[in-house]
Amino acid sequence: MKTMMRYGWVLAALLSFGAAALAQDFPSEPYDFLSAKLAAEEGRYDEALDKINAVIAKNPKDPVLLYERAMMLIDAGRIDRAEQELRTIATNTPDFYDAQRILGRLLLDRAGGDRARVDEALKHLQAAYKLNPDDLMAGLAVAQIFMSTDRLAEAERVLAAMVERMPDQRSLNYSYAQVLTKLGRGAEAKPYLERTITADPNYGPAIMQLIEIYQQENEWHKAAELLQPLIDEDPLNADLQRQQGFFYLRAGDARKAADRFKVLVGADPKDSRARYFLAEALNDLEEYADAEKLYRQQLVENPDDPELLSSFGLSLVGQKKWDEASATFNQLLTHSDLSEPLTALARTQLANIDLQKGNYDKAIENARSIFIFRDKPNTQAINIALEAMKKQNRKPEDALALLQPLVAKFGTDPFVNARYIEALIRAGKKDEAAKNAAQQSKLGTRNVITTAEAYVAAGDSASAVALMKSAAAAKPDEIDLQFELGSVQDRSGDRAGAEKTFLSVLAKNENHAPTLNYLGYMWAENGVHLEEAHEMLTRAVGQEPDNGAYIDSLGWVYFRLGKLDLAEKYLTDATRLLPNDPTVHEHLGDVLAKRGNTAKALESYKTALNLEPEAKEVDSLRSKIAEIERKSSHATER
């Protein structure tokens, strides 16, 4: 068996030699050549070299024989002689790919930081790469030399060509991402890092770099999912699990965040950060009792912790415990070294508490004091002041006076100017509103969309539609503008126009999830094209499986299709993801009522009513609640 294996290898070497030689003649002494190869393979280097020297003596210019001798010299540890031999071959036969490649690698390994030697190695590696552009190792070596010598543009050109030829290769994609990042083109690096991780989901360096990009782009859910392979590989690494839980929390996926932090707290009850984030997640899930218990336990241990106090205060606001929330934020403000962000948060929340308690003048006064934070408009504080004025039935001119200094300072801010345009419309100054709207429309997509929403909020849907038609016509390939046009058309009552616009969007991008959801829900709401609506909503949820609005839409189309089991499943999931959305709770109530579960339906309707829905929804909810209570009363009388 061993003999057969040995001669099999000899035949492979012979065939390989023949392929390398290409059009050159086969050596006239093949048996001596093969004998030399076998001796080298078995470590008998002196014998091998004697035999190959004898063959070369009869064929002194044969580059293949010279190359084989150089390989034997390398194996024998006689590197200087091997280098000399390879130099001769590369000089006399510059298109000898293997000689150029091996010489380049040999010189690079022996360069020891000597720039001249590195440049010489580069010359031979470039020659090898030019002869064989599919040589991954030669190409990468060339790119790495360019990178190490700050010739980034040249490295980028080499790697760009290689990535195009081998798009799924991990090392290439990662190296290309590094070069792009160093060139200041970090945004372009993202898809190549994603390819790297597709090729190797556990490749830590790429994962960490991509997580940084996802954080900058607020793609928190992607960042969280990216960590899972590393957690699977190192299940005892609490830092990775804590980071993943935090990302889920920032992504709005409080359920996954809570599940992750519960595991961490169970493993280490003294893990203060995990306990803190668990309380935040439970608070987002409206599991207030458990959240409050955790907050209070931690405040016993750290009564003056600013982050803890601010988070607890927000929890109390969510529970509408106004007095205790006010006391908590006032306690927070007593800290002499309180950070600017937490100071702004506390003061804004105190203004909000005054608004909720009906202290409107005080709410306006406190909100005014924090309208600007770090030279940017504080949108929550501005909204608090405007809402307080609305509660007082103040004239639109008062809102204009409030907003004018902000507009003067933040002339390009979409939020401030949208609220100003809304106030102008309410004050009857439509020409001035139109003038400001035209100016905002020149500032980009976000500004024109917020301006359209200002028109809708002020009850002028016709102007919103006209504005969006003009903007969409000017930029027909801007999907966001087309989508907003469809949205305002729908809300203006032009369902046919909205449908046409949304179908146009899908013709350009069949997987545009917001459009799939909007049109699918619109059809479901009107009881038309239900099968098509189901298909579109299934695709939307497939793209964003944790999007509560999309899941609500899918549950609603199942309800319209009469598939009540699936409707209840998806709408229950939607209430977990959007616990503060009255429409979602009303939808679930409708399903439960249809299934005869009137007790739970009544609970869902009352939850929806307590979440302060729009006026038109209030009457519908009250009617449904009254109907269930009437039927329940009649049943009791019988």
C-alpha positions in Angstrom: 0.0 0.0 0.0 2.8 2.5 0.9 4.6 1.8 -2.4 1.4 2.3 -4.4 0.9 5.6 -2.6 4.4 6.8 -3.3 4.3 6.1 -7.0 0.9 7.7 -7.1 2.5 10.9 -5.8 5.4 10.6 -8.3 2.9 10.4 -11.2 1.1 13.5 -9.8 4.4 15.4 -9.6 5.2 14.4 -13.1 1.9 15.6 -14.4 2.2 18.8 -12.4 5.7 19.3 -13.8 4.4 18.8 -17.3 1.6 21.4 -16.7 4.1 23.9 -15.3 6.4 23.4 -18.3 3.6 24.2 -20.7 5.1 24.4 -24.2 8.6 23.5 -23.0 10.2 20.1 -23.8 10.1 17.4 -21.2 13.5 16.8 -19.6 15.5 14.1 -21.5 16.3 12.3 -18.2 12.8 11.8 -16.7 13.9 8.9 -14.5 16.7 10.8 -12.8 14.4 13.8 -12.4 11.7 11.6 -10.7 14.3 10.0 -8.5 15.5 13.4 -7.4 11.9 14.4 -6.5 11.4 11.2 -4.5 14.6 11.7 -2.6 13.6 15.3 -1.7 10.2 14.1 -0.6 11.8 11.6 1.8 14.2 14.3 3.2 17.3 13.0 1.5 18.2 16.5 0.3 21.9 16.0 -0.6 21.1 13.0 -2.7 18.2 14.9 -4.3 20.4 17.8 -5.2 23.1 15.6 -6.6 20.6 13.9 -8.9 18.9 17.2 -10.0 22.3 18.8 -10.6 23.2 15.9 -12.9 20.0 16.5 -14.9 20.5 20.2 -15.0 24.1 19.8 -16.3 22.6 18.3 -19.4 19.8 21.0 -19.6 21.4 24.1 -18.0 18.8 26.6 -19.3 15.7 24.6 -18.5 13.7 27.0 -16.1 11.5 24.2 -14.9 14.5 22.1 -13.7 16.1 25.2 -12.1 12.8 26.0 -10.4 12.6 22.4 -9.0 16.1 22.7 -7.7 15.2 26.0 -6.0 12.3 24.2 -4.3 14.6 21.5 -3.0 17.0 24.1 -1.7 14.2 25.8 0.2 13.1 22.4 1.7 16.8 21.7 2.6 17.0 25.1 4.4 19.5 26.5 2.0 17.6 29.8 1.5 20.4 32.0 0.1 21.1 29.6 -2.8 17.4 29.2 -3.4 16.9 32.9 -3.6 19.8 33.2 -6.1 18.3 30.4 -8.2 14.9 32.0 -8.3 16.3 35.4 -9.2 18.0 33.9 -12.2 14.8 32.2 -13.4 12.7 35.4 -12.9 15.3 37.4 -14.8 15.6 35.0 -17.7 12.0 33.8 -17.8 9.9 36.6 -16.5 6.6 34.9 -17.4 7.4 31.9 -15.1 4.5 32.5 -12.7 5.6 30.0 -9.9 9.1 31.4 -9.8 7.9 35.0 -9.5 5.4 34.0 -6.8 7.8 32.0 -4.7 10.6 34.6 -5.0 8.2 37.4 -4.0 7.1 35.5 -0.9 10.7 34.5 0.0 11.9 38.1 -0.3 9.0 39.4 1.7 9.5 36.9 4.5 13.2 37.8 4.7 12.8 41.6 4.3 12.7 42.3 8.0 11.2 45.7 7.5 13.8 46.7 4.9 11.8 49.0 2.5 14.1 48.2 -0.4 13.6 44.4 0.1 9.9 44.9 0.5 9.7 46.8 -2.7 11.7 44.1 -4.5 9.3 41.5 -3.2 6.4 43.6 -4.3 7.8 43.7 -7.9 7.9 39.9 -8.1 4.5 39.4 -6.4 2.9 41.9 -8.8 4.4 40.0 -11.7 2.9 36.8 -10.4 -0.5 38.4 -9.8 -0.5 39.8 -13.3 0.3 36.4 -14.8 -2.5 34.8 -12.7 -5.2 37.2 -11.4 -6.9 34.4 -9.7 -4.0 33.8 -7.3 -5.6 34.9 -4.0 -2.4 34.7 -2.0 -0.3 36.8 -4.4 -3.0 39.4 -4.8 -3.5 39.7 -1.1 0.2 39.9 -0.5 0.5 42.8 -3.0 -2.4 44.6 -1.4 -1.0 44.1 2.1 2.3 45.6 1.1 0.6 48.6 -0.4 -1.4 49.0 2.9 1.6 48.6 5.1 3.5 51.3 3.1 0.5 53.7 3.1 -0.2 53.3 -0.6 -3.9 52.9 0.0 -5.2 53.9 -3.4 -3.1 51.2 -5.0 -4.2 48.6 -2.5 -7.8 49.6 -3.2 -7.4 49.1 -6.9 -5.9 45.6 -6.4 -8.5 44.5 -3.9 -11.5 45.9 -5.9 -10.5 43.8 -8.9 -10.0 40.7 -6.8 -13.3 41.1 -4.9 -15.1 41.4 -8.3 -13.5 38.1 -9.4 -14.0 36.3 -6.0 -17.0 38.0 -4.3 -17.5 35.4 -1.6 -13.9 35.2 -0.3 -13.7 36.1 3.3 -10.2 37.5 3.4 -10.6 39.6 0.3 -13.8 41.2 1.5 -12.4 42.0 5.0 -9.2 43.4 3.5 -11.1 45.6 1.1 -13.3 46.9 3.9 -10.2 47.9 5.9 -8.7 49.8 2.9 -12.0 51.6 2.3 -12.2 52.5 6.0 -8.6 53.9 6.0 -9.4 55.9 2.8 -12.3 57.6 4.7 -14.9 55.6 2.8 -16.3 53.7 5.8 -19.9 53.7 4.5 -18.7 51.8 1.4 -17.1 49.2 3.7 -20.4 48.0 5.1 -21.5 45.5 2.3 -18.0 43.9 2.3 -18.0 43.4 6.0 -21.5 41.8 5.6 -20.1 39.5 2.9 -17.2 38.6 5.2 -19.6 37.6 8.0 -21.8 35.7 5.5 -18.7 33.7 4.6 -17.7 33.3 8.3 -20.4 34.2 10.9 -17.8 33.9 13.7 -15.2 36.2 12.3 -14.8 38.5 15.3 -12.8 41.5 13.8 -15.4 41.9 11.0 -18.3 41.5 13.5 -17.0 44.2 15.8 -16.3 46.7 13.0 -19.8 46.1 11.5 -21.4 46.5 14.9 -19.9 50.0 15.1 -21.4 50.9 11.7 -24.8 49.5 12.7 -24.7 51.6 15.9 -23.9 54.7 13.9 -26.8 54.0 11.6 -29.2 53.0 14.4 -29.6 49.5 13.1 -29.6 48.1 16.6 -31.5 44.9 15.8 -28.9 43.9 13.2 -26.1 44.7 15.7 -27.8 42.4 18.3 -28.2 39.5 15.9 -24.6 39.8 14.7 -23.4 38.9 18.2 -25.3 35.6 18.4 -22.6 33.4 16.8 -20.0 34.8 19.2 -22.3 34.1 22.1 -22.9 30.6 20.9 -19.2 30.1 20.7 -18.5 31.6 24.1 -21.8 31.1 26.2 -20.1 32.2 29.5 -19.1 35.6 28.1 -21.5 37.9 30.1 -20.2 41.0 28.4 -21.3 39.8 25.0 -24.7 38.9 26.3 -25.1 42.2 28.1 -24.2 44.1 24.9 -26.7 42.1 22.9 -29.4 42.8 25.4 -28.6 46.5 25.3 -28.8 46.5 21.5 -32.2 44.7 21.6 -33.4 47.4 24.0 -32.2 50.2 21.7 -33.9 48.4 18.8 -37.2 48.6 20.6 -37.4 44.8 21.1 -38.0 44.9 24.8 -39.1 41.3 25.0 -35.8 39.9 23.7 -33.9 42.4 25.8 -35.8 41.3 28.9 -35.2 37.6 28.2 -31.5 38.2 27.8 -31.1 40.3 31.0 -33.2 37.8 33.0 -30.7 35.1 32.1 -27.8 37.4 33.2 -29.5 38.4 36.5 -30.3 34.7 37.2 -26.7 33.8 36.7 -25.4 36.7 38.7 -27.9 38.6 40.9 -25.2 41.2 41.7 -24.8 42.2 38.0 -26.0 45.8 38.5 -25.9 46.7 34.8 -28.0 43.7 33.8 -30.5 44.6 36.6 -30.7 48.2 35.5 -31.3 47.3 31.8 -33.8 44.5 32.8 -35.8 47.2 34.7 -35.8 49.4 31.6 -36.9 46.5 29.4 -39.7 45.5 31.8 -40.8 49.2 31.9 -41.0 49.3 28.1 -43.2 46.1 28.3 -45.4 47.9 30.8 -44.6 45.2 33.4 -44.5 48.1 35.8 -44.7 46.2 39.1 -41.6 44.0 38.3 -39.7 47.0 36.9 -40.5 49.2 39.9 -39.4 46.4 42.3 -36.0 46.3 40.5 -35.6 50.1 40.5 -36.4 50.4 44.2 -34.0 47.6 45.1 -31.2 49.3 43.2 -32.1 52.7 44.7 -31.6 51.3 48.2 -28.1 50.3 47.2 -27.4 53.5 45.1 -29.9 56.2 46.1 -28.0 58.9 44.3 -27.2 57.1 41.0 -28.1 59.6 38.3 -28.8 57.1 35.6 -30.9 55.0 37.9 -32.9 58.0 39.1 -33.6 59.2 35.6 -34.7 55.8 34.4 -36.9 55.3 37.5 -38.4 58.8 36.9 -39.3 57.8 33.3 -40.9 54.6 34.6 -43.1 56.7 37.0 -44.1 59.0 34.2 -45.1 56.0 32.1 -47.3 54.9 35.1 -48.7 58.4 35.4 -47.5 58.6 39.0 -46.9 62.3 38.5 -46.1 63.4 42.0 -43.5 60.7 42.7 -42.0 61.3 39.2 -41.7 65.0 39.9 -40.0 64.3 43.2 -37.6 61.9 41.5 -36.6 64.4 38.8 -36.2 67.2 41.3 -34.0 65.0 43.4 -31.9 64.3 40.3 -31.5 68.0 39.7 -29.9 68.4 43.1 -26.7 66.7 41.9 -24.1 69.3 41.5 -22.2 67.4 38.8 -25.2 66.2 36.9 -24.4 65.7 33.1 -26.0 68.1 30.6 -28.1 65.4 28.9 -29.6 64.2 32.2 -30.2 67.8 33.3 -32.1 68.5 30.0 -34.0 65.2 30.5 -35.1 66.1 34.0 -36.2 69.6 33.2 -38.1 68.4 30.1 -39.9 65.7 32.1 -40.8 68.2 34.8 -42.4 70.4 32.1 -44.2 67.3 30.8 -45.5 66.5 34.3 -46.9 70.0 34.7 -48.6 69.6 31.3 -50.2 66.3 32.4 -51.3 67.7 35.7 -52.9 70.7 34.0 -50.4 73.3 35.2 -50.2 74.8 31.7 -48.6 78.1 32.4 -45.9 76.4 34.4 -45.4 73.7 31.7 -44.9 76.5 29.1 -42.5 78.4 31.3 -40.4 75.3 32.1 -40.4 74.0 28.6 -39.3 77.4 27.2 -36.2 77.2 29.5 -35.0 74.1 27.7 -36.1 74.8 24.1 -32.5 74.6 22.9 -30.0 71.9 24.1 -26.5 71.9 22.8 -27.4 74.3 20.0 -30.2 72.1 18.7 -34.0 72.3 19.2 -35.4 70.2 22.0 -38.4 68.8 20.1 -40.1 67.3 23.1 -40.0 70.6 25.1 -41.3 72.5 22.1 -44.2 70.0 21.7 -45.0 70.3 25.4 -45.3 74.1 25.2 -47.5 73.9 22.1 -49.7 71.3 23.6 -50.1 73.3 26.7 -51.2 76.3 24.6 -53.7 74.1 22.8 -55.1 72.9 26.1 -55.6 76.6 27.1 -57.3 77.3 23.7 -54.8 80.0 23.0 -54.8 81.7 19.6 -52.6 80.4 16.8 -50.8 83.7 16.9 -49.4 82.8 20.4 -47.9 79.6 18.9 -46.4 81.7 16.1 -44.8 84.1 18.6 -43.4 81.1 20.5 -41.9 79.5 17.4 -40.6 82.6 15.5 -37.3 82.9 17.5 -36.7 79.2 16.9 -37.4 79.5 13.2 -35.0 82.4 13.0 -32.2 80.3 14.7 -33.0 77.0 13.0 -34.1 77.9 9.5 -33.3 74.5 8.1 -34.6 72.3 10.9 -37.5 70.2 9.6 -39.4 69.8 12.9 -39.3 73.5 14.0 -40.3 74.8 10.6 -43.1 72.2 10.1 -44.6 73.3 13.4 -44.3 76.9 12.3 -46.0 76.2 9.0 -48.8 74.4 10.9 -49.3 77.4 13.1 -49.4 79.7 10.1 -52.1 77.6 8.5 -54.2 77.6 11.7 -53.8 81.4 11.9 -55.2 81.7 8.4 -51.9 82.8 6.9 -52.0 80.4 4.0 -49.9 82.5 1.6 -47.1 82.9 4.2 -47.4 79.1 5.0 -47.0 78.3 1.3 -44.0 80.6 1.0 -42.3 78.8 3.9 -43.3 75.4 2.6 -41.7 76.2 -0.8 -38.4 77.2 1.0 -38.5 74.0 3.1 -39.1 71.9 -0.1 -35.7 73.0 -1.4 -33.9 71.6 1.6 -34.3 67.9 1.0 -36.6 64.9 1.4 -37.0 65.1 5.2 -38.0 68.8 5.1 -40.6 68.4 2.4 -42.1 65.3 4.1 -42.4 67.1 7.5 -43.9 70.1 5.7 -46.6 67.9 4.1 -47.3 66.4 7.6 -47.8 69.9 8.9 -50.5 70.5 6.3 -52.2 67.3 7.2 -52.1 68.1 11.0 -53.6 71.5 10.2 -56.4 69.9 8.3 -55.3 71.0 4.8 -54.7 67.7 3.1 -55.2 69.1 -0.4 -52.2 71.3 0.0 -50.2 68.3 1.4 -51.1 66.3 -1.7 -50.2 69.2 -4.0 -46.9 69.7 -2.3 -46.0 66.0 -2.5 -47.0 65.7 -6.1 -44.7 68.5 -7.0 -41.8 67.1 -5.0 -42.3 63.5 -6.3 -42.5 64.8 -9.9 -39.2 66.6 -9.4 -37.5 63.5 -8.1 -39.4 60.5 -9.6 -36.8 58.0 -8.4 -37.0 59.1 -4.7 -38.9 56.3 -3.1 -39.5 58.1 0.2 -41.2 61.0 -1.6 -43.4 58.6 -3.6 -44.4 56.8 -0.5 -45.3 60.0 1.4 -47.4 61.1 -1.6 -49.4 57.8 -1.4 -49.8 58.3 2.4 -51.2 61.8 2.2 -53.4 60.8 -0.8 -54.9 58.0 1.4 -55.4 60.3 4.4 -57.1 63.0 2.1 -59.6 60.4 1.0 -58.2 59.7 -2.4 -57.9 55.9 -2.0 -57.7 55.3 -5.8 -54.8 57.8 -6.1 -53.0 56.3 -3.2 -53.3 52.8 -4.6 -52.0 54.0 -7.9 -49.0 55.7 -6.2 -48.2 52.7 -4.0 -48.3 50.3 -7.0 -46.0 52.6 -8.8 -43.5 52.4 -5.9 -43.7 48.6 -5.9 -43.1 48.6 -9.6 -39.8 50.4 -8.9 -38.9 48.4 -5.7 -41.1 45.3 -5.2 -39.7 44.7 -1.8 -40.2 48.2 -0.3 -41.5 47.1 3.1 -43.3 50.3 4.1 -45.3 50.3 0.9 -46.1 46.6 1.2 -47.4 47.2 4.7 -49.3 50.4 3.9 -51.1 49.1 0.8 -51.7 45.7 2.3 -53.3 47.2 5.4 -55.3 49.7 3.3 -56.7 46.8 1.2 -57.4 44.8 4.4 -59.1 47.7 6.0 -61.4 48.1 3.0 -61.9 44.3 2.6 -60.5 44.2 -1.0 -57.8 42.2 -2.6 -57.3 40.2 0.6 -55.2 37.5 -0.8 -52.8 40.0 -2.4 -52.8 42.0 0.8 -51.9 38.8 2.7 -49.0 38.1 0.3 -47.6 41.6 0.6 -47.9 41.8 4.4 -46.2 38.4 4.7 -43.3 39.8 2.7 -43.1 42.9 4.8 -43.0 40.9 8.1 -40.4 38.6 6.5 -38.1 41.6 6.1 -38.8 43.1 9.5 -40.1 40.3 11.8 -40.0 42.5 14.9 -41.9 45.5 13.4 -45.1 45.7 15.5 -47.0 47.8 12.9 -46.3 45.2 10.2 -47.3 42.4 12.5 -50.5 44.2 13.4 -51.3 44.6 9.7 -50.8 40.9 9.0 -53.0 40.0 12.0 -55.7 42.3 10.7 -55.7 40.8 7.2 -56.0 37.3 8.8 -59.1 38.7 10.7 -60.5 40.0 7.4 -59.9 36.5 5.8 -61.7 34.9 8.7 -58.6 33.1 10.0 -59.1 34.0 13.6 -56.5 31.7 15.2 -53.8 33.3 13.1 -55.3 36.8 13.6 -55.2 36.4 17.4 -51.7 35.1 17.4 -50.2 38.0 15.3 -52.3 40.7 17.0 -51.3 39.4 20.5 -47.6 39.6 19.3 -48.3 43.1 18.1 -49.6 44.3 21.5 -46.4 43.1 23.0 -44.3 45.0 20.5 -46.5 48.1 20.6 -48.0 48.1 24.1 -48.9 51.8 23.9 -50.7 51.7 20.5 -54.5 51.9 21.0 -55.3 50.7 17.4 -53.4 47.4 18.0 -55.3 46.8 21.2 -58.6 47.6 19.5 -57.8 45.2 16.7 -57.1 42.4 19.2 -60.4 43.2 20.9 -62.2 42.8 17.6 -60.8 39.4 17.1 -61.5 38.3 20.7 -65.1 39.6 20.4 -65.6 37.7 17.1 -64.4 34.5 18.8 -66.9 35.0 21.7 -64.2 35.9 24.3 -66.1 39.0 25.4 -64.3 39.3 28.8 -60.9 39.6 27.2 -62.2 41.7 24.3 -63.6 44.2 26.9 -60.2 44.3 28.5 -58.5 45.1 25.2 -61.0 47.8 24.4 -60.6 49.5 27.8 -56.8 49.3 27.4 -57.1 51.0 24.0 -59.4 53.7 25.4 -56.9 54.4 28.3 -54.1 55.0 25.8 -55.7 58.2 24.6 -56.6 57.3 21.0 -57.7 59.8 18.3 -61.1 61.4 18.7 -62.7 59.3 15.9 -61.5 56.1 17.6 -62.8 57.1 21.0 -66.4 56.9 19.9 -65.9 53.5 18.2 -64.3 52.1 21.4 -66.9 53.4 23.7 -69.6 52.0 21.4 -67.9 48.5 21.5 -67.5 48.6 25.2 -71.1 49.7 25.8 -72.3 46.9 23.5 -70.4 44.2 25.4 -71.6 45.5 28.7 -75.2 45.7 27.5 -75.1 42.1 26.3 -73.4 41.0 29.5 -76.1 42.8 31.6 -78.9 41.1 29.6 -77.3 37.7 30.1 -77.1 38.3 33.9 -80.8 39.4 34.0 -81.8 36.1 32.4 
